[in-house]
Amino acid sequence: MALRVPKAELSTEMSENMIKQLGAVAEPVEVVWHNPKVATSNLEFSAKVGAWDAADASLKSFAHMAVAAQVGCGWCLDVGYFQAQNQNLDLAKASQVPRWRDSEVFTPLERDVLEYAEAMTNTPPTVTDELHASLLNRLGAAAMVELTAYIAFVNLATRNNNANGISSQGFSDACEIPLAARPQNSGVASTS
């Protein structure tokens, strides 16, 4: 996929900060920077979302990657896996998120979070009362609210990147365990 909006030139300070954080300038920021208000708001909200701490970081990371795999956001899946490594999360599990239904590495709670992320991402959403109640019972209200808002934010980011033609930048190449490919017939409803 090719970028549908050319990259905008960032300030030296912004570029240097991104290189410190990621080792490269993030293409989504370069594309969205054509409208600095949108880019700045997105970066600020993303930072706030990243600071939330009621829900387990690995559950949120797995949910992020499940949404990215379902929507087809190669950049989000790529950077999500890279961030999982940098957060010292279980890379054996993180690498299997695109094929979580076929993998045996996930706990029942992790499987339910992955299912919930996909159900929220489906168009129309397919979240059931039973799945939500089960997660609410195990996570508690604060973590459930956070997880839901987190998945909603990730949907915004993945769909924005996908529509702008942003694809993988190769961040996950630094990870020791290769990222599994998503099965062709995943049983997930269409997101289009």
Secondary structure as GFF3:
##gff-version 3
##sequence-region A 1 192
A	DSSP	alpha_helix	12	22	.	.	.	ID=ss1
A	DSSP	alpha_helix	27	32	.	.	.	ID=ss2
A	DSSP	alpha_helix	36	51	.	.	.	ID=ss3
A	DSSP	alpha_helix	57	71	.	.	.	ID=ss4
A	DSSP	alpha_helix	74	86	.	.	.	ID=ss5
A	DSSP	alpha_helix	91	94	.	.	.	ID=ss6
A	DSSP	three_ten_helix	97	99	.	.	.	ID=ss7
A	DSSP	alpha_helix	108	121	.	.	.	ID=ss8
A	DSSP	alpha_helix	129	139	.	.	.	ID=ss9
A	DSSP	alpha_helix	141	163	.	.	.	ID=ss10
A	DSSP	three_ten_helix	171	174	.	.	.	ID=ss11
###
